[in-house]
């Protein structure tokens, strides 16, 4: 069974930004899938176990963006 | 002696876009330096010999952007 949680990320302006955020989040252990909607900033993360929000926040900030 | 010519590129929205355009133009033989101003889209290219505009246009389009 997997868990999917959707976050909102601000500051992404193009496909490169989407790729950066996706790559950072995919490096988190247990993450199975990441989907990003550039227009809305919605980032859906599917993982084997529920993830701590601080881990997602760190990954997003590492990529250079902000979690709302 | 070097030549510097400034072009205007549209569609760049972030630092990743700047990096993509810079990298593509730097691959053109004879190019010595590329400077990009994201806010204005101004791209200054310094080269040993004057370059054909079509070569610059192709590089910019290869990166996914447009020369005005």
Backbone of each chain as nested JSON, in Angstrom:
{
  "chains": [
    {"id": "A", "residues": [
      {"number": 1, "name": "UNK", "atoms": {"N": [0.842, -1.209, 0.0], "CA": [0.0, 0.0, 0.0], "C": [0.87, 1.248, 0.0]}},
      {"number": 2, "name": "UNK", "atoms": {"N": [0.441, 2.248, -0.789], "CA": [1.2, 3.499, -0.884], "C": [0.387, 4.669, -0.369]}},
      {"number": 3, "name": "UNK", "atoms": {"N": [1.095, 5.705, -0.003], "CA": [0.464, 6.946, 0.455], "C": [0.778, 8.05, -0.525]}},
      {"number": 4, "name": "UNK", "atoms": {"N": [-0.226, 8.844, -0.858], "CA": [0.027, 9.996, -1.716], "C": [-0.396, 11.26, -0.992]}},
      {"number": 5, "name": "UNK", "atoms": {"N": [0.51, 12.208, -0.929], "CA": [0.229, 13.481, -0.267], "C": [0.549, 14.59, -1.266]}},
      {"number": 6, "name": "UNK", "atoms": {"N": [-0.266, 15.648, -1.277], "CA": [-0.023, 16.748, -2.21], "C": [0.379, 18.004, -1.453]}},
      {"number": 7, "name": "UNK", "atoms": {"N": [1.476, 18.597, -1.913], "CA": [2.032, 19.814, -1.326], "C": [1.943, 20.939, -2.338]}},
      {"number": 8, "name": "UNK", "atoms": {"N": [2.116, 22.176, -1.88], "CA": [2.175, 23.304, -2.808], "C": [3.534, 23.956, -2.724]}},
      {"number": 9, "name": "UNK", "atoms": {"N": [4.179, 24.055, -3.881], "CA": [5.526, 24.626, -3.975], "C": [5.45, 25.926, -4.772]}},
      {"number": 10, "name": "UNK", "atoms": {"N": [6.083, 26.965, -4.254], "CA": [6.101, 28.24, -4.979], "C": [7.475, 28.494, -5.588]}},
      {"number": 11, "name": "UNK", "atoms": {"N": [7.468, 29.258, -6.676], "CA": [8.715, 29.693, -7.29], "C": [9.111, 28.941, -8.541]}},
      {"number": 12, "name": "UNK", "atoms": {"N": [8.384, 27.873, -8.872], "CA": [8.711, 27.143, -10.101], "C": [8.155, 27.904, -11.306]}},
      {"number": 13, "name": "UNK", "atoms": {"N": [9.02, 28.143, -12.294], "CA": [8.59, 28.933, -13.454], "C": [8.691, 28.194, -14.781]}},
      {"number": 14, "name": "UNK", "atoms": {"N": [9.372, 27.063, -14.804], "CA": [9.557, 26.377, -16.088], "C": [9.824, 24.896, -15.871]}},
      {"number": 15, "name": "UNK", "atoms": {"N": [9.972, 24.196, -16.961], "CA": [10.185, 22.751, -16.888], "C": [11.454, 22.354, -16.156]}},
      {"number": 16, "name": "UNK", "atoms": {"N": [12.472, 23.232, -16.219], "CA": [13.707, 22.936, -15.49], "C": [13.453, 22.949, -13.992]}},
      {"number": 17, "name": "UNK", "atoms": {"N": [12.616, 23.892, -13.56], "CA": [12.282, 23.984, -12.134], "C": [11.549, 22.715, -11.702]}},
      {"number": 18, "name": "UNK", "atoms": {"N": [10.61, 22.282, -12.525], "CA": [9.859, 21.059, -12.239], "C": [10.813, 19.88, -12.115]}},
      {"number": 19, "name": "UNK", "atoms": {"N": [11.777, 19.8, -13.018], "CA": [12.742, 18.693, -12.998], "C": [13.581, 18.73, -11.726]}},
      {"number": 20, "name": "UNK", "atoms": {"N": [13.992, 19.926, -11.306], "CA": [14.826, 20.049, -10.103], "C": [14.078, 19.583, -8.864]}},
      {"number": 21, "name": "UNK", "atoms": {"N": [12.84, 20.029, -8.725], "CA": [12.036, 19.642, -7.559], "C": [11.766, 18.144, -7.585]}},
      {"number": 22, "name": "UNK", "atoms": {"N": [11.406, 17.634, -8.749], "CA": [11.124, 16.198, -8.887], "C": [12.336, 15.368, -8.497]}},
      {"number": 23, "name": "UNK", "atoms": {"N": [13.497, 15.756, -9.011], "CA": [14.714, 14.988, -8.728], "C": [15.063, 14.998, -7.241]}},
      {"number": 24, "name": "UNK", "atoms": {"N": [14.942, 16.155, -6.595], "CA": [15.275, 16.226, -5.162], "C": [14.352, 15.334, -4.351]}},
      {"number": 25, "name": "UNK", "atoms": {"N": [13.056, 15.399, -4.645], "CA": [12.097, 14.613, -3.856], "C": [12.266, 13.116, -4.124]}},
      {"number": 26, "name": "UNK", "atoms": {"N": [12.601, 12.77, -5.368], "CA": [12.775, 11.345, -5.692], "C": [13.95, 10.715, -4.954]}},
      {"number": 27, "name": "UNK", "atoms": {"N": [14.862, 11.545, -4.485], "CA": [16.02, 11.017, -3.736], "C": [15.659, 10.608, -2.305]}},
      {"number": 28, "name": "UNK", "atoms": {"N": [14.474, 11.034, -1.833], "CA": [14.073, 10.692, -0.467], "C": [13.754, 9.193, -0.401]}},
      {"number": 29, "name": "UNK", "atoms": {"N": [14.358, 8.491, 0.551], "CA": [14.092, 7.047, 0.67], "C": [12.605, 6.767, 0.856]}},
      {"number": 30, "name": "UNK", "atoms": {"N": [12.09, 5.802, 0.101], "CA": [10.688, 5.411, 0.215], "C": [9.782, 6.088, -0.793]}},
      {"number": 31, "name": "UNK", "atoms": {"N": [10.278, 7.135, -1.466], "CA": [9.436, 7.821, -2.45], "C": [9.33, 6.967, -3.712]}},
      {"number": 32, "name": "UNK", "atoms": {"N": [8.104, 6.75, -4.153], "CA": [7.864, 5.908, -5.33], "C": [7.519, 6.717, -6.57]}},
      {"number": 33, "name": "UNK", "atoms": {"N": [6.88, 7.87, -6.381], "CA": [6.472, 8.659, -7.537], "C": [6.293, 10.123, -7.14]}},
      {"number": 34, "name": "UNK", "atoms": {"N": [6.639, 11.017, -8.07], "CA": [6.466, 12.455, -7.855], "C": [5.805, 13.029, -9.096]}},
      {"number": 35, "name": "UNK", "atoms": {"N": [4.727, 13.781, -8.886], "CA": [4.078, 14.453, -10.009], "C": [3.954, 15.931, -9.687]}},
      {"number": 36, "name": "UNK", "atoms": {"N": [4.366, 16.769, -10.636], "CA": [4.367, 18.208, -10.417], "C": [3.517, 18.896, -11.481]}},
      {"number": 37, "name": "UNK", "atoms": {"N": [2.625, 19.777, -11.043], "CA": [1.851, 20.616, -11.954], "C": [2.433, 22.025, -11.87]}},
      {"number": 38, "name": "UNK", "atoms": {"N": [3.126, 22.423, -12.929], "CA": [3.818, 23.715, -12.918], "C": [2.863, 24.881, -12.67]}},
      {"number": 39, "name": "UNK", "atoms": {"N": [1.715, 24.879, -13.316], "CA": [0.8, 26.017, -13.258], "C": [0.297, 26.292, -11.846]}},
      {"number": 40, "name": "UNK", "atoms": {"N": [0.032, 25.224, -11.101], "CA": [-0.553, 25.387, -9.768], "C": [0.485, 25.244, -8.657]}},
      {"number": 41, "name": "UNK", "atoms": {"N": [1.635, 24.647, -8.961], "CA": [2.635, 24.373, -7.938], "C": [2.32, 23.133, -7.127]}},
      {"number": 42, "name": "UNK", "atoms": {"N": [1.301, 22.381, -7.549], "CA": [0.929, 21.175, -6.804], "C": [1.947, 20.065, -7.044]}},
      {"number": 43, "name": "UNK", "atoms": {"N": [2.45, 19.52, -5.948], "CA": [3.434, 18.435, -6.024], "C": [2.873, 17.237, -5.263]}},
      {"number": 44, "name": "UNK", "atoms": {"N": [2.567, 16.164, -5.992], "CA": [2.018, 14.962, -5.363], "C": [3.12, 13.934, -5.2]}},
      {"number": 45, "name": "UNK", "atoms": {"N": [3.277, 13.489, -3.974], "CA": [4.347, 12.55, -3.651], "C": [3.737, 11.241, -3.167]}},
      {"number": 46, "name": "UNK", "atoms": {"N": [4.085, 10.157, -3.836], "CA": [3.633, 8.832, -3.431], "C": [4.796, 8.096, -2.786]}},
      {"number": 47, "name": "UNK", "atoms": {"N": [4.516, 7.53, -1.621], "CA": [5.6, 6.854, -0.885], "C": [5.061, 5.607, -0.194]}},
      {"number": 48, "name": "UNK", "atoms": {"N": [5.979, 4.712, 0.128], "CA": [5.582, 3.455, 0.78], "C": [4.994, 3.722, 2.155]}},
      {"number": 49, "name": "UNK", "atoms": {"N": [5.632, 4.648, 2.884], "CA": [5.159, 5.029, 4.217], "C": [4.906, 6.526, 4.211]}},
      {"number": 50, "name": "UNK", "atoms": {"N": [4.018, 7.026, 5.066], "CA": [3.828, 8.481, 5.146], "C": [5.156, 9.158, 5.472]}},
      {"number": 51, "name": "UNK", "atoms": {"N": [5.423, 10.294, 4.825], "CA": [6.682, 11.001, 5.034], "C": [6.474, 12.199, 5.941]}},
      {"number": 52, "name": "UNK", "atoms": {"N": [7.516, 12.529, 6.679], "CA": [7.466, 13.724, 7.517], "C": [7.541, 14.952, 6.605]}},
      {"number": 53, "name": "UNK", "atoms": {"N": [6.681, 15.938, 6.868], "CA": [6.664, 17.154, 6.048], "C": [8.021, 17.861, 6.019]}},
      {"number": 54, "name": "UNK", "atoms": {"N": [8.764, 17.736, 7.118], "CA": [10.049, 18.441, 7.157], "C": [11.041, 17.86, 6.142]}},
      {"number": 55, "name": "UNK", "atoms": {"N": [10.889, 16.579, 5.836], "CA": [11.768, 15.943, 4.853], "C": [11.453, 16.476, 3.456]}},
      {"number": 56, "name": "UNK", "atoms": {"N": [10.158, 16.607, 3.173], "CA": [9.736, 17.166, 1.88], "C": [10.185, 18.622, 1.786]}},
      {"number": 57, "name": "UNK", "atoms": {"N": [9.983, 19.351, 2.881], "CA": [10.366, 20.77, 2.878], "C": [11.865, 20.938, 2.607]}},
      {"number": 58, "name": "UNK", "atoms": {"N": [12.676, 20.112, 3.227], "CA": [14.122, 20.19, 3.02], "C": [14.491, 19.92, 1.564]}},
      {"number": 59, "name": "UNK", "atoms": {"N": [13.845, 18.946, 0.958], "CA": [14.143, 18.594, -0.433], "C": [13.759, 19.739, -1.37]}},
      {"number": 60, "name": "UNK", "atoms": {"N": [12.599, 20.328, -1.104], "CA": [12.128, 21.444, -1.948], "C": [13.066, 22.634, -1.814]}},
      {"number": 61, "name": "UNK", "atoms": {"N": [13.483, 22.911, -0.592], "CA": [14.395, 24.048, -0.371], "C": [15.771, 23.764, -0.956]}},
      {"number": 62, "name": "UNK", "atoms": {"N": [16.184, 22.509, -0.901], "CA": [17.461, 22.115, -1.508], "C": [17.436, 22.404, -3.017]}},
      {"number": 63, "name": "UNK", "atoms": {"N": [16.279, 22.206, -3.626], "CA": [16.135, 22.475, -5.059], "C": [16.053, 23.97, -5.356]}},
      {"number": 64, "name": "UNK", "atoms": {"N": [15.826, 24.774, -4.311], "CA": [15.793, 26.226, -4.491], "C": [14.402, 26.828, -4.48]}},
      {"number": 65, "name": "UNK", "atoms": {"N": [13.425, 26.084, -3.957], "CA": [12.032, 26.561, -3.963], "C": [11.458, 26.488, -2.556]}},
      {"number": 66, "name": "UNK", "atoms": {"N": [10.206, 26.929, -2.428], "CA": [9.593, 26.991, -1.096], "C": [8.312, 26.177, -1.037]}},
      {"number": 67, "name": "UNK", "atoms": {"N": [8.125, 25.535, 0.101], "CA": [6.87, 24.834, 0.38], "C": [5.963, 25.808, 1.128]}},
      {"number": 68, "name": "UNK", "atoms": {"N": [4.703, 25.914, 0.698], "CA": [3.809, 26.845, 1.405], "C": [3.235, 26.173, 2.643]}}
    ]},
    {"id": "B", "residues": [
      {"number": 1, "name": "UNK", "atoms": {"N": [41.631, 40.114, -31.461], "CA": [40.462, 40.996, -31.342], "C": [39.174, 40.17, -31.31]}},
      {"number": 2, "name": "UNK", "atoms": {"N": [38.233, 40.599, -30.469], "CA": [36.973, 39.862, -30.362], "C": [35.794, 40.736, -30.769]}},
      {"number": 3, "name": "UNK", "atoms": {"N": [34.712, 40.071, -31.135], "CA": [33.473, 40.764, -31.481], "C": [32.414, 40.437, -30.45]}},
      {"number": 4, "name": "UNK", "atoms": {"N": [31.676, 41.44, -30.006], "CA": [30.553, 41.173, -29.105], "C": [29.27, 41.68, -29.735]}},
      {"number": 5, "name": "UNK", "atoms": {"N": [28.3, 40.788, -29.789], "CA": [27.0, 41.143, -30.354], "C": [25.934, 40.792, -29.31]}},
      {"number": 6, "name": "UNK", "atoms": {"N": [24.915, 41.661, -29.219], "CA": [23.856, 41.394, -28.241], "C": [22.54, 41.058, -28.943]}},
      {"number": 7, "name": "UNK", "atoms": {"N": [21.939, 39.972, -28.514], "CA": [20.678, 39.47, -29.065], "C": [19.612, 39.542, -27.976]}},
      {"number": 8, "name": "UNK", "atoms": {"N": [18.351, 39.429, -28.391], "CA": [17.275, 39.362, -27.401], "C": [16.572, 38.012, -27.521]}},
      {"number": 9, "name": "UNK", "atoms": {"N": [16.514, 37.318, -26.388], "CA": [15.915, 35.987, -26.334], "C": [14.662, 36.051, -25.469]}},
      {"number": 10, "name": "UNK", "atoms": {"N": [13.582, 35.469, -25.95], "CA": [12.338, 35.45, -25.17], "C": [12.068, 34.057, -24.61]}},
      {"number": 11, "name": "UNK", "atoms": {"N": [11.378, 34.023, -23.496], "CA": [10.935, 32.752, -22.924], "C": [11.733, 32.283, -21.731]}},
      {"number": 12, "name": "UNK", "atoms": {"N": [12.842, 32.954, -21.43], "CA": [13.635, 32.533, -20.264], "C": [12.95, 33.037, -18.989]}},
      {"number": 13, "name": "UNK", "atoms": {"N": [12.739, 32.126, -18.027], "CA": [12.023, 32.507, -16.808], "C": [12.833, 32.323, -15.533]}},
      {"number": 14, "name": "UNK", "atoms": {"N": [13.946, 31.611, -15.61], "CA": [14.699, 31.327, -14.378], "C": [16.149, 31.034, -14.7]}},
      {"number": 15, "name": "UNK", "atoms": {"N": [16.917, 30.815, -13.668], "CA": [18.343, 30.557, -13.839], "C": [18.657, 29.308, -14.637]}},
      {"number": 16, "name": "UNK", "atoms": {"N": [17.751, 28.322, -14.579], "CA": [17.967, 27.122, -15.39], "C": [17.872, 27.46, -16.873]}},
      {"number": 17, "name": "UNK", "atoms": {"N": [16.937, 28.342, -17.2], "CA": [16.78, 28.762, -18.607], "C": [18.04, 29.482, -19.067]}},
      {"number": 18, "name": "UNK", "atoms": {"N": [18.547, 30.356, -18.22], "CA": [19.78, 31.086, -18.535], "C": [20.92, 30.104, -18.782]}},
      {"number": 19, "name": "UNK", "atoms": {"N": [21.028, 29.102, -17.922], "CA": [22.096, 28.109, -18.063], "C": [21.962, 27.336, -19.37]}},
      {"number": 20, "name": "UNK", "atoms": {"N": [20.727, 26.982, -19.741], "CA": [20.516, 26.22, -20.976], "C": [20.939, 27.018, -22.195]}},
      {"number": 21, "name": "UNK", "atoms": {"N": [20.521, 28.279, -22.251], "CA": [20.862, 29.136, -23.389], "C": [22.373, 29.36, -23.433]}},
      {"number": 22, "name": "UNK", "atoms": {"N": [22.958, 29.638, -22.275], "CA": [24.408, 29.869, -22.207], "C": [25.18, 28.654, -22.709]}},
      {"number": 23, "name": "UNK", "atoms": {"N": [24.79, 27.488, -22.236], "CA": [25.502, 26.265, -22.632], "C": [25.403, 26.003, -24.132]}},
      {"number": 24, "name": "UNK", "atoms": {"N": [24.207, 26.192, -24.693], "CA": [24.038, 25.941, -26.134], "C": [24.913, 26.882, -26.949]}},
      {"number": 25, "name": "UNK", "atoms": {"N": [24.917, 28.156, -26.59], "CA": [25.685, 29.136, -27.379], "C": [27.188, 28.906, -27.194]}},
      {"number": 26, "name": "UNK", "atoms": {"N": [27.588, 28.494, -25.989], "CA": [29.017, 28.254, -25.756], "C": [29.566, 27.113, -26.599]}},
      {"number": 27, "name": "UNK", "atoms": {"N": [28.68, 26.255, -27.074], "CA": [29.133, 25.125, -27.909], "C": [29.464, 25.551, -29.336]}},
      {"number": 28, "name": "UNK", "atoms": {"N": [29.075, 26.773, -29.716], "CA": [29.352, 27.24, -31.08], "C": [30.856, 27.522, -31.209]}},
      {"number": 29, "name": "UNK", "atoms": {"N": [31.497, 26.944, -32.228], "CA": [32.937, 27.167, -32.419], "C": [33.25, 28.66, -32.526]}},
      {"number": 30, "name": "UNK", "atoms": {"N": [34.257, 29.093, -31.807], "CA": [34.685, 30.485, -31.871], "C": [34.1, 31.363, -30.785]}},
      {"number": 31, "name": "UNK", "atoms": {"N": [33.082, 30.87, -30.079], "CA": [32.478, 31.669, -29.004], "C": [33.399, 31.684, -27.786]}},
      {"number": 32, "name": "UNK", "atoms": {"N": [33.663, 32.881, -27.302], "CA": [34.586, 33.03, -26.166], "C": [33.862, 33.325, -24.86]}},
      {"number": 33, "name": "UNK", "atoms": {"N": [32.73, 34.017, -24.955], "CA": [32.026, 34.373, -23.732], "C": [30.538, 34.613, -24.04]}},
      {"number": 34, "name": "UNK", "atoms": {"N": [29.684, 34.248, -23.073], "CA": [28.24, 34.473, -23.196], "C": [27.754, 35.086, -21.899]}},
      {"number": 35, "name": "UNK", "atoms": {"N": [27.033, 36.186, -21.999], "CA": [26.439, 36.795, -20.806], "C": [24.95, 36.982, -21.046]}},
      {"number": 36, "name": "UNK", "atoms": {"N": [24.16, 36.539, -20.06], "CA": [22.713, 36.594, -20.208], "C": [22.107, 37.407, -19.07]}},
      {"number": 37, "name": "UNK", "atoms": {"N": [21.238, 38.36, -19.418], "CA": [20.474, 39.101, -18.417], "C": [19.047, 38.568, -18.453]}},
      {"number": 38, "name": "UNK", "atoms": {"N": [18.673, 37.825, -17.411], "CA": [17.359, 37.169, -17.384], "C": [16.215, 38.168, -17.519]}},
      {"number": 39, "name": "UNK", "atoms": {"N": [16.3, 39.278, -16.804], "CA": [15.182, 40.226, -16.744], "C": [14.853, 40.811, -18.122]}},
      {"number": 40, "name": "UNK", "atoms": {"N": [15.875, 41.097, -18.91], "CA": [15.659, 41.744, -20.205], "C": [15.717, 40.769, -21.372]}},
      {"number": 41, "name": "UNK", "atoms": {"N": [16.276, 39.594, -21.149], "CA": [16.471, 38.647, -22.235], "C": [17.683, 38.965, -23.1]}},
      {"number": 42, "name": "UNK", "atoms": {"N": [18.476, 39.953, -22.682], "CA": [19.658, 40.332, -23.462], "C": [20.743, 39.253, -23.336]}},
      {"number": 43, "name": "UNK", "atoms": {"N": [21.217, 38.799, -24.485], "CA": [22.265, 37.775, -24.522], "C": [23.437, 38.336, -25.318]}},
      {"number": 44, "name": "UNK", "atoms": {"N": [24.553, 38.576, -24.634], "CA": [25.742, 39.121, -25.293], "C": [26.723, 37.998, -25.572]}},
      {"number": 45, "name": "UNK", "atoms": {"N": [27.1, 37.899, -26.83], "CA": [27.978, 36.818, -27.261], "C": [29.276, 37.412, -27.792]}},
      {"number": 46, "name": "UNK", "atoms": {"N": [30.379, 37.013, -27.188], "CA": [31.696, 37.456, -27.648], "C": [32.356, 36.302, -28.398]}},
      {"number": 47, "name": "UNK", "atoms": {"N": [32.866, 36.61, -29.59], "CA": [33.474, 35.566, -30.419], "C": [34.698, 36.118, -31.142]}},
      {"number": 48, "name": "UNK", "atoms": {"N": [35.54, 35.193, -31.561], "CA": [36.767, 35.59, -32.256], "C": [36.437, 36.271, -33.579]}},
      {"number": 49, "name": "UNK", "atoms": {"N": [35.473, 35.698, -34.296], "CA": [35.025, 36.253, -35.585], "C": [33.534, 36.534, -35.474]}},
      {"number": 50, "name": "UNK", "atoms": {"N": [33.023, 37.481, -36.252], "CA": [31.573, 37.713, -36.245], "C": [30.838, 36.423, -36.596]}},
      {"number": 51, "name": "UNK", "atoms": {"N": [29.726, 36.165, -35.899], "CA": [28.971, 34.936, -36.136], "C": [27.735, 35.222, -36.963]}},
      {"number": 52, "name": "UNK", "atoms": {"N": [27.323, 34.25, -37.735], "CA": [26.086, 34.37, -38.495], "C": [24.905, 34.276, -37.527]}},
      {"number": 53, "name": "UNK", "atoms": {"N": [23.947, 35.177, -37.689], "CA": [22.779, 35.185, -36.798], "C": [22.034, 33.85, -36.801]}},
      {"number": 54, "name": "UNK", "atoms": {"N": [22.069, 33.163, -37.944], "CA": [21.32, 31.894, -38.022], "C": [21.928, 30.837, -37.095]}},
      {"number": 55, "name": "UNK", "atoms": {"N": [23.228, 30.947, -36.859], "CA": [23.892, 29.989, -35.954], "C": [23.442, 30.237, -34.513]}},
      {"number": 56, "name": "UNK", "atoms": {"N": [23.365, 31.52, -34.157], "CA": [22.885, 31.882, -32.816], "C": [21.424, 31.466, -32.66]}},
      {"number": 57, "name": "UNK", "atoms": {"N": [20.639, 31.76, -33.702], "CA": [19.214, 31.414, -33.648], "C": [19.019, 29.909, -33.442]}},
      {"number": 58, "name": "UNK", "atoms": {"N": [19.786, 29.116, -34.15], "CA": [19.672, 27.659, -34.016], "C": [20.017, 27.198, -32.606]}},
      {"number": 59, "name": "UNK", "atoms": {"N": [21.056, 27.789, -32.029], "CA": [21.459, 27.403, -30.669], "C": [20.382, 27.768, -29.659]}},
      {"number": 60, "name": "UNK", "atoms": {"N": [19.816, 28.96, -29.809], "CA": [18.772, 29.407, -28.893], "C": [17.535, 28.51, -29.006]}},
      {"number": 61, "name": "UNK", "atoms": {"N": [17.18, 28.17, -30.234], "CA": [16.007, 27.311, -30.435], "C": [16.27, 25.895, -29.937]}},
      {"number": 62, "name": "UNK", "atoms": {"N": [17.504, 25.454, -30.086], "CA": [17.893, 24.133, -29.578], "C": [17.694, 24.083, -28.061]}},
      {"number": 63, "name": "UNK", "atoms": {"N": [17.959, 25.201, -27.402], "CA": [17.788, 25.273, -25.949], "C": [16.309, 25.377, -25.569]}},
      {"number": 64, "name": "UNK", "atoms": {"N": [15.457, 25.685, -26.549], "CA": [14.027, 25.737, -26.275], "C": [13.455, 27.15, -26.179]}},
      {"number": 65, "name": "UNK", "atoms": {"N": [14.197, 28.133, -26.686], "CA": [13.762, 29.541, -26.578], "C": [13.777, 30.197, -27.951]}},
      {"number": 66, "name": "UNK", "atoms": {"N": [13.375, 31.466, -27.993], "CA": [13.258, 32.147, -29.27], "C": [14.107, 33.407, -29.311]}},
      {"number": 67, "name": "UNK", "atoms": {"N": [14.692, 33.642, -30.487], "CA": [15.413, 34.884, -30.735], "C": [14.416, 35.853, -31.369]}},
      {"number": 68, "name": "UNK", "atoms": {"N": [14.384, 37.087, -30.872], "CA": [13.441, 38.046, -31.482], "C": [14.082, 38.642, -32.732]}}
    ]}
  ]
}
